[in-house]
């Protein structure tokens, strides 16, 4: 029976030897797995940093695009408003012309009633001009001025000593702020 004990004792020793032999490769596998994990973590970190930078750039571009959109929208809205003002004033110019003609005609008569009516029309015109001035409306100076094709429309020429001057205004010109809404229709002096 003693032999059995020895054999029994020997078997566990052999079994223990095998796990020890297997334990060494496991430790190297664990260290390789740890190294691979560190490399994987580094790669993942680099990828995350790259994605963060791309998202940050994308966000900055989106913010810049939005600011540009707001600026363009504000400019377009402002330009649209000013265009509307110019169109509305341009539509009123024939009425202004007729009121000025009525004043001129009434002043040429000897009738006191016509002159009183002319005074009322003048007051109406002045009120209208004052209201329109708030929008930047003003008359383009013409009579006696140097001819400027950017402001004046020459429809007649007359020989004179001082060429290039506006001699007569047939229709007044007007502008709103810096934009001409109607050119002054004028007669210009030319060299003899």
C-alpha positions in Angstrom: 0.0 0.0 0.0 2.9 2.2 0.5 3.4 2.1 -3.3 0.0 3.6 -3.9 0.8 6.4 -1.5 4.0 7.2 -3.4 2.2 7.1 -6.7 -0.5 9.3 -5.3 2.1 11.6 -4.0 3.9 11.6 -7.3 0.8 12.4 -9.4 0.0 15.6 -7.6 3.6 16.7 -8.1 3.3 16.1 -11.8 0.0 18.0 -11.9 1.6 20.9 -10.1 4.5 21.0 -12.5 2.2 21.3 -15.4 0.3 24.4 -14.1 3.7 26.0 -13.4 4.8 25.4 -16.9 1.5 26.8 -18.2 1.7 29.8 -15.8 4.8 31.2 -17.5 3.2 31.6 -20.9 0.1 33.1 -19.3 2.2 35.8 -17.6 3.8 36.7 -21.0 0.4 36.7 -22.6 -0.9 39.0 -19.9 2.1 41.4 -20.4 1.5 41.3 -24.2 -2.2 41.9 -23.6 -1.3 44.9 -21.4 1.1 46.2 -24.0 -1.5 45.8 -26.7 -4.0 47.5 -24.5 -1.8 50.5 -23.9 -1.2 50.8 -27.6 -4.9 50.5 -28.2 -5.5 53.2 -25.6 -3.0 55.5 -27.2 -4.5 54.9 -30.7 -8.0 55.6 -29.3 -6.8 58.7 -27.5 -5.2 60.0 -30.7 -8.3 59.3 -32.6 -10.5 61.0 -30.0 -8.2 64.1 -30.1 -8.4 64.1 -33.9 -12.2 63.9 -33.8 -12.3 66.6 -31.1 -10.2 68.9 -33.3 -12.4 68.2 -36.4 -15.6 68.9 -34.4 -14.0 72.1 -33.0 -13.1 73.3 -36.5 -16.6 72.4 -37.7 -18.2 74.4 -34.8 -16.0 77.4 -35.5 -16.9 77.3 -39.2 -20.6 77.0 -38.4 -20.4 80.0 -36.0 -18.6 82.1 -38.7 -21.2 81.1 -41.3 -24.0 82.1 -38.9 -22.3 85.5 -38.2 -21.9 86.0 -42.0 -25.6 85.0 -42.5 -26.7 87.5 -39.9 -24.6 90.3 -41.4 -25.9 89.6 -44.9 -29.5 89.4 -43.7 -29.2 92.7 -41.9 -27.6 94.3 -45.0 -30.3 92.9 -47.3 -33.1 94.1 -44.9 -31.6 97.5 -44.7 -31.1 97.8 -48.5 -34.6 96.6 -49.0 -36.0 99.2 -46.7 -34.0 102.0 -48.4 -35.1 100.8 -51.8 -38.7 100.9 -50.7 -38.3 104.4 -49.4 -36.7 105.5 -52.7 -39.5 103.9 -54.8 -42.2 105.5 -52.6 -40.7 108.9 -52.9 -40.1 108.5 -56.7 -43.8 107.7 -57.0 -44.7 111.0 -55.3 -42.4 113.2 -57.6 -45.1 113.9 -60.2 -47.4 115.2 -57.5 -44.6 117.4 -56.2 -43.9 118.7 -59.7 -47.6 119.5 -60.2 -47.8 121.4 -56.9 -44.8 123.5 -57.8 -46.3 124.3 -61.2 -49.5 125.3 -59.5 -47.6 127.7 -57.2 -45.7 129.2 -60.2 -48.9 129.7 -62.2 -50.7 131.3 -59.2 -47.9 133.7 -58.5 -48.0 134.9 -62.1 -51.6 136.1 -61.8 -52.8 139.3 -60.3 -55.7 137.5 -58.5 -55.4 137.8 -54.7 -57.4 134.5 -54.3 -54.9 132.7 -56.5 -52.0 134.1 -54.5 -53.6 133.0 -51.2 -54.1 129.5 -52.7 -50.5 129.6 -53.8 -49.4 130.3 -50.2 -51.4 127.3 -49.0 -49.9 125.1 -51.7 -46.4 126.3 -50.7 -47.0 125.5 -47.1 -48.2 122.0 -48.1 -45.1 121.5 -50.3 -42.8 122.7 -47.4 -44.5 120.2 -45.0 -44.1 117.4 -47.6 -40.4 118.3 -48.1 -39.8 118.4 -44.4 -41.4 115.0 -43.9 -39.4 113.5 -46.7 -36.1 115.0 -45.4 -36.3 112.6 -42.5 -35.7 109.8 -45.1 -32.7 111.6 -46.6 -34.7 113.2 -49.4 -33.1 116.3 -51.0 -33.0 118.3 -54.2 -30.0 117.8 -56.5 -28.5 121.3 -57.1 -28.5 122.2 -60.7 -29.1 125.8 -61.8 -25.7 127.6 -62.2 -23.8 124.5 -61.2 -21.1 122.7 -63.1 -22.7 120.0 -65.3 -22.2 116.6 -63.8 -23.5 113.6 -65.7 -23.8 111.7 -62.4 -26.5 114.2 -61.3 -27.8 115.9 -64.4 -29.5 114.9 -67.7 -28.6 117.3 -70.4 -31.5 117.6 -72.9 -30.5 120.9 -74.6 -27.3 122.8 -75.3 -26.7 126.5 -75.8 -23.6 128.3 -76.8 -22.3 130.5 -74.0 -19.1 132.2 -72.8 -18.9 129.8 -69.7 -19.1 126.2 -71.1 -20.1 123.3 -68.9 -22.6 125.2 -66.7 -26.3 124.4 -66.2 -28.3 127.3 -67.7 -31.8 126.2 -67.2 -33.6 123.5 -65.2 -36.6 121.9 -66.9 -37.3 119.3 -64.2 -35.7 119.2 -60.8 -33.6 116.2 -59.8 -33.8 114.5 -56.4 -31.8 112.0 -54.4 -32.4 110.0 -51.3 -29.3 109.8 -49.2 -26.5 109.2 -51.8 -28.7 107.6 -54.6 -30.2 109.6 -57.3 -33.9 108.8 -57.8 -34.4 111.3 -60.6 -31.7 113.2 -62.6 -32.2 116.9 -63.1 -33.3 117.6 -66.7 -31.2 120.6 -67.8 -29.9 122.9 -70.5 -26.1 123.1 -70.6 -23.8 125.8 -72.0 -21.3 124.7 -74.6 -18.4 126.5 -76.3 -19.4 128.9 -79.2 
